[in-house]
Amino acid sequence: MKFLTNLGLYLHIPFCNGKCAYCDFYSAFTNEELIDSYLTALIREIKQWGGKINRPIDTIYLGGGTPSLLNHHLVPLLKAVYENFNVLDNAEITLELNPADNVLEILKNAKTAGVNRISIGAQSGDDNELSVLGRRHTAKDTQTAVKAARNLGFNNVSLDLMLGLPDSNLKTLKNGLDFLLDLSPEHISAYILKIEENTKFYKQKATLNLPDDDAVSDQYLFMCEYLENNGFCHYEISNFCKENFESKHNLKYWKCEEYLGLGPAAHSFLDGKRFYYPRDLKAFIKGNSPTPDGEGGDLSERIMLALRLKDGIKTEDLPTAAKQKCELFSKNGLAILDDGNFSLTNSGMLLSNSIISEILEEF
Ligand code: SF4
């Protein structure tokens, strides 16, 4: 009998109540009628895929956009998933929550729907920074959201933070980190601000007082050390957790394990093949098919993803020239080479893209 490996399920909810100044994610403005049509289409895809896939689902991730806007739709949506897929009893089920919204009602619905992990887009603990970012919430809203989640019994809460913000420095970053730590999250995701095209920040770039690359590097290294000193394991370039609270769903991406993503702009890796739904909400509602994106999971792809993780890679399968590069990076303090295992240090993680490309050049 063929052993069926577990699968992750990602559901993309492409709605937001506004556009943040830095964001280029695929999302549309919220509109109840559109949400209804979208959910009908999403449940249609859930049924179709559920009829074809027999593998146990051990993680479900509702990302966006702002999936918490689904609110009372969460129960029927996840019910459709449970009815059509073999969801394991101990599956990790994550909901991204925007603290600007009606968090108490949303969290109650999430609990009823079976969600057991809440990822809150805190981004900063400073109201001025939040306003510059174009966020709709305040620091107090984040505190209220975490408190509500705890009161309802959620014991796996992740908070997002952004660094490299306009006018930021080590002091403002430390304030942001202390704000998060006071809320005792199990997990923190911390991302360096990137100015993407087609965003408000891109147009304002010349007038934003952004820290230079060295200052951003200092912020990143400070944050890594500060969170490690406060009991967090730095398990991936941008992710930190208390013991055993890694994001099981996101680990699938970095470990090159398989997942099915449903919704416009959602990517999948299934039966060795990658494919995605185009960034087109109306086409998804009409029933467009996913676009093939080639084979996935070869050695170079696995190395590229695994080097994001603290655990790193085994060097035994690498070509000799790549092994020599690993030795060089380890001598430069950018990596640790220990008994055939190669992993990046915090400084190396800052340069991960160029280190990974240099190693892959030798394939
Ligand atoms: S950052 Fe999140 S809430 Fe803001 S526009 Fe992007 S997806 Fe929506």
Boltz pocket constraint, residues with backbone or C-beta under 6 A from the ligand:
constraints:
  - pocket:
      binder: B
      contacts: [[A, 15], [A, 16], [A, 17], [A, 18], [A, 19], [A, 20], [A, 23], [A, 24], [A, 25], [A, 27], [A, 64], [A, 65], [A, 66], [A, 98]]
      max_distance: 6.0
